[in-house]
Every structure is written in structure tokens, then in C-alpha cells.
Amino acid sequence: MTICIDPKPQAVENTSHYLKKAIEAIDKELGDGFAKEHPELIAAFVQSAALDGIRAALSEVADEIGNVAQGAGT
């Protein structure tokens, strides 16, 4: 069985951005080349950034739900 994942273009762009920023931030904090020597730090950074994006999106959805609920109550 073959599983084919076709990510949305924006997801690919976001991931690429997170990777570049992770390497920059890690190397700035811990020295040039440190990120390349420690890919697990890059993975943790990217995962954290992605989770924060999910949190932000869910917060927007919750706000919208709250706005709809308030509108329905009037």
C-alpha cells in the first residue's frame, strides 16, 4: 500500500520558512554550524513553530465561534 501525501503549497512554504529560521536562530544562539550538527534541534524548532501556528488558528476559530454565539443571542 502506497500513501501519497500532497501538501498544500502554503504548507510547503511555511515549512521551508520554519527550517530556514530554525537554522538561523540555532546558529545565532549556539554558534555557526551547530544546527547542522544537531538536526534534532531543527526538528524541535519546526515542530514548535507548527504547533504555535495551529494554536493561533484555533484561537481565531474560537473567537469567530464566540462572535457568532453572541450574535445569535441578541
C-alpha positions, 0 to 999 in steps of 0.5 A: 500500500502506497500513501501519497501525501500532497501538501498544500503549497502554503504548507510547503512554504511555511515549512521551508520558512520554519527550517530556514529560521530554525537554522538561523536562530540555532546558529545565532544562539549556539554558534555557526554550524551547530544546527547542522550538527544537531538536526534534532534541534531543527526538528524541535524548532519546526515542530514548535513553530507548527504547533504555535501556528495551529494554536493561533488558528484555533484561537481565531476559530474560537473567537469567530465561534464566540462572535457568532454565539453572541450574535445569535443571542441578541 
